């Protein structure tokens, strides 16, 4: 069992590699992976259930213990990322469907791998977990509303339906996971040890499926989508760190907020895009998923090396 746990941990830490591999496979074998697109929503539900199994009541109490950094992180998450996304779509004059996809990523809560990246960057992991958890619980309300504000002029958005969908595929699985963890505790420890591997496999399938159904769009405008996604992510890191610094937070808190702002739940973005819009609109989410894990690991390595010196 220890070997499986070690393998799962290693796969979780090397997620960027597996995400890239899955994107390449989706591009090379589009017919096969496009046939798996129907699994996007169920897979996200499984990942969210796994996330819930790792959470404790204390994670949500962090906002009471340290309200200022949690609130600043949440505010930055749900204001900076949608605004940056919108401005980038205007500056680069993106196709409406691609623009909706970029803005949708910006309106999503914090990424599920942000806690691992914060740990690798030697940031405040407890703060990171709190921001991820609370932003995810706020997603059914804030994500559709923000999407309507920033992308409502591009496409019709059914707010009520989207709120219900996010609740079903995000909130309910997380709550079930929390309940399982609360009542079964140590009996399911072996399950939590393999969760990183399950999450990586799930997100990799989502990426491959989205890339497969968007192959034509990638050939036509893949480079510009990558540039926009990379800028979105890096500006999120930079402004997140800057706001945390201006707020007078410690270095560990700055790093946690930086990662939380810059990394998005791109799996949710892909699921919503595929469900409500067009598979092409899910492309920015797939690219973001590959890129932000790579950039997050790179940023974490830079901070770790700087601390070493």
C-alpha positions in Angstrom: 0.0 0.0 0.0 2.9 2.4 0.8 4.2 1.8 -2.8 0.8 2.7 -4.3 0.7 5.8 -2.1 4.2 6.9 -3.1 3.3 6.3 -6.8 0.1 8.3 -6.4 2.0 11.2 -4.7 4.6 11.2 -7.5 2.0 11.2 -10.2 0.3 14.2 -8.5 3.5 16.1 -8.3 4.3 15.5 -12.0 0.8 16.4 -13.2 2.1 18.9 -15.7 3.8 16.1 -17.6 0.7 13.9 -17.7 -1.4 16.8 -18.7 0.9 17.5 -21.6 1.0 13.8 -22.6 -2.8 13.6 -22.6 -3.1 16.7 -24.7 -0.8 15.2 -27.3 -2.6 11.9 -27.3 -6.0 13.7 -27.8 -4.5 15.5 -30.8 -3.0 12.4 -32.3 -6.0 10.1 -31.7 -9.0 12.5 -31.9 -11.7 9.9 -32.8 -11.0 7.8 -29.8 -10.7 10.5 -27.2 -13.6 12.5 -28.7 -15.8 9.5 -27.9 -14.9 10.0 -24.2 -16.3 13.6 -24.1 -19.5 12.4 -22.4 -17.4 11.4 -19.3 -16.3 15.0 -18.6 -19.0 15.9 -16.1 -19.0 12.5 -14.3 -15.2 12.6 -14.0 -15.3 16.1 -12.5 -17.9 14.9 -10.0 -15.5 12.1 -8.9 -12.6 14.6 -8.6 -14.7 16.9 -6.5 -15.8 13.9 -4.3 -12.1 13.2 -3.8 -11.4 16.8 -2.9 -14.2 16.6 -0.3 -12.6 13.5 1.3 -9.4 15.5 2.0 -11.2 18.4 3.7 -11.8 18.9 7.4 -14.1 21.2 9.3 -11.1 23.2 10.4 -10.4 24.1 6.7 -13.6 26.1 6.6 -12.9 27.7 10.1 -9.8 29.4 8.7 -11.9 32.4 7.6 -12.8 32.9 11.3 -9.2 32.5 12.5 -7.7 34.7 9.8 -10.4 36.5 8.0 -8.3 39.2 6.2 -6.0 37.0 4.1 -8.9 34.6 3.2 -11.1 37.4 2.2 -8.4 39.2 0.2 -7.6 36.0 -1.6 -11.2 35.3 -2.4 -11.8 38.9 -3.6 -8.7 38.8 -5.8 -9.7 35.4 -7.2 -13.2 36.5 -8.2 -12.3 40.0 -9.5 -8.8 39.9 -11.0 -9.2 36.7 -13.0 -12.5 37.5 -14.7 -11.3 41.1 -15.4 -8.0 39.9 -16.8 -9.7 37.3 -19.0 -12.2 39.9 -20.4 -9.4 42.4 -21.2 -7.3 39.8 -23.0 -10.3 38.7 -25.1 -10.7 42.4 -26.2 -7.0 43.0 -26.8 -6.6 39.9 -28.9 -10.0 40.2 -30.5 -10.8 36.5 -30.0 -13.5 34.5 -31.7 -16.6 34.7 -29.5 -16.6 31.0 -28.6 -12.9 31.1 -27.6 -13.5 34.4 -25.8 -16.4 32.8 -23.7 -14.1 29.9 -22.9 -11.3 32.3 -21.7 -13.7 34.3 -19.6 -15.3 31.1 -18.2 -11.9 30.0 -16.9 -11.4 33.3 -15.2 -14.8 33.0 -13.5 -14.1 29.6 -12.0 -12.9 29.0 -8.4 -9.3 28.1 -7.4 -7.7 25.1 -9.0 -7.8 21.7 -7.3 -3.9 21.3 -7.5 -3.2 24.8 -6.1 -2.7 23.4 -2.6 0.0 21.1 -3.8 1.7 23.9 -5.7 1.5 26.1 -2.6 3.1 23.4 -0.6 5.9 23.0 -3.1 6.4 26.8 -3.1 6.7 26.7 0.7 3.6 28.9 1.1 0.8 28.9 3.7 -1.0 25.6 2.8 -3.8 26.1 5.4 -4.6 29.4 3.9 -4.5 27.9 0.4 -6.9 25.1 1.4 -9.3 27.6 3.0 -9.4 29.8 -0.1 -9.8 26.8 -2.5 -12.6 25.3 -0.3 -14.6 28.5 0.2 -14.2 29.7 -3.4 -15.4 26.3 -4.6 -18.5 26.6 -2.4 -19.2 30.1 -3.7 -18.8 28.9 -7.3 -22.5 28.0 -7.9 -23.4 31.6 -7.4 -20.4 33.7 -8.4 -19.2 31.8 -11.5 -22.5 32.1 -13.5 -23.1 35.7 -12.3 -19.5 36.8 -13.3 -19.8 34.9 -16.6 -23.0 36.8 -17.3 -21.4 40.1 -16.5 -18.3 39.6 -18.6 -19.6 37.4 -21.4 -23.3 38.0 -21.5 -22.9 40.2 -24.6 -21.3 37.3 -26.4 -23.6 34.4 -25.7 -26.9 33.7 -23.9 -26.3 32.3 -20.4 -28.9 30.4 -18.4 -28.0 31.6 -14.9 -30.4 29.4 -12.9 -29.6 26.2 -14.9 -25.8 26.8 -14.6 -26.1 27.4 -10.8 -27.9 24.1 -10.5 -25.4 22.2 -12.6 -22.4 23.5 -10.6 -24.2 22.5 -7.4 -24.7 19.0 -8.8 -21.2 18.4 -10.1 -19.2 20.4 -7.5 -21.0 21.1 -4.2 -22.9 17.8 -3.7 -19.8 15.6 -4.4 -17.7 17.7 -2.1 -20.3 17.5 0.7 -20.5 13.7 0.2 -16.7 13.5 0.4 -16.7 15.6 3.6 -19.4 13.3 5.1 -17.5 10.1 4.2 -14.3 11.5 5.7 -16.2 12.6 8.9 -17.8 9.3 9.6 -15.4 6.7 8.2 -12.1 8.5 9.0 -9.2 6.1 9.1 -11.1 3.4 7.5 -10.8 5.2 4.1 -7.3 6.5 4.5 -6.1 4.2 1.8 -8.6 5.9 -0.6 -7.3 9.3 0.1 -3.7 8.1 -0.6 -4.6 7.3 -4.2 -6.7 10.4 -4.8 -3.8 12.3 -6.5 -3.5 9.5 -9.0 -7.3 9.4 -9.6 -7.5 13.2 -10.0 -4.6 13.3 -12.5 -6.1 10.5 -14.5 -9.5 12.2 -14.5 -8.2 15.6 -15.6 -6.0 14.0 -18.2 -9.0 12.3 -19.8 -10.9 15.6 -19.8 -7.9 17.4 -21.4 -7.6 14.6 -24.1 -11.3 14.7 -24.9 -11.4 18.5 -25.2 -8.3 18.6 -27.4 -9.7 15.8 -29.5 -13.0 17.6 -30.3 -11.2 20.9 -30.8 -8.4 19.7 -33.1 -9.6 21.9 -36.0 -9.7 25.0 -33.8 -6.2 24.2 -32.4 -4.8 24.0 -35.9 -6.4 27.3 -36.8 -5.9 29.4 -33.6 -4.1 27.2 -31.1 -1.1 29.5 -30.8 -3.2 32.6 -29.9 -5.2 30.6 -27.3 -1.9 29.4 -25.7 -0.6 33.0 -25.5 -3.8 34.3 -24.0 -4.0 31.5 -21.4 -0.3 31.9 -20.4 -0.8 35.7 -20.0 -4.0 35.1 -18.0 -2.2 32.7 -15.6 1.0 34.7 -15.2 -0.8 38.0 -14.7 -2.9 36.3 -12.0 0.2 35.1 -10.2 1.8 38.6 -10.4 -1.2 40.6 -9.4 -2.1 38.1 -6.7 1.3 38.3 -5.1 1.3 42.1 -5.5 -2.0 42.6 -3.7 -1.0 40.2 -0.9 2.2 42.2 -0.5 0.4 45.5 -0.5 -2.0 44.1 2.2 1.0 43.5 4.5 0.8 39.7 4.5 3.7 37.4 5.3 5.8 35.8 2.6 4.1 32.4 3.0 0.6 34.1 2.8 1.7 36.0 -0.3 2.7 32.8 -2.1 -0.6 31.1 -1.1 -2.7 33.9 -2.4 -0.5 34.2 -5.6 -1.1 30.5 -6.4 -4.8 30.7 -5.5 -5.4 33.7 -7.8 -3.3 32.3 -10.7 -4.6 28.7 -10.8 -8.2 28.0 -11.8 -10.5 25.0 -11.6 -10.1 24.4 -15.4 -11.9 21.1 -15.1 -15.1 22.9 -14.1 -14.5 25.3 -16.9 -14.3 22.5 -19.4 -17.4 20.8 -18.0 -19.5 23.9 -18.2 -18.3 24.9 -21.6 -19.1 21.4 -23.0 -22.5 21.4 -21.3 -23.7 24.9 -22.1 -21.9 26.2 -25.1 -19.7 24.3 -27.6 -16.7 21.9 -27.2 -14.5 24.7 -28.8 -15.3 26.9 -25.8 -13.7 24.3 -23.6 -10.3 24.6 -25.3 -9.0 27.5 -23.1 -9.8 25.3 -20.1 -7.9 22.4 -21.5 -4.9 24.6 -22.4 -5.1 26.3 -19.0 -5.1 22.9 -17.2 -1.9 21.9 -19.0 -0.2 25.3 -18.6 -1.0 26.3 -15.0 0.3 23.0 -13.6 3.6 23.5 -15.6 3.9 27.2 -14.6 2.9 26.5 -11.0 5.6 23.8 -10.6 8.1 26.3 -12.2 7.1 29.1 -9.9 7.2 26.8 -6.9 10.7 25.6 -7.9 11.9 29.3 -8.2 10.7 30.1 -4.7 12.1 26.9 -3.2 15.5 27.6 -4.8 15.4 31.3 -3.6 14.7 30.1 0.0 17.6 27.7 -0.3 20.0 30.5 -1.1 
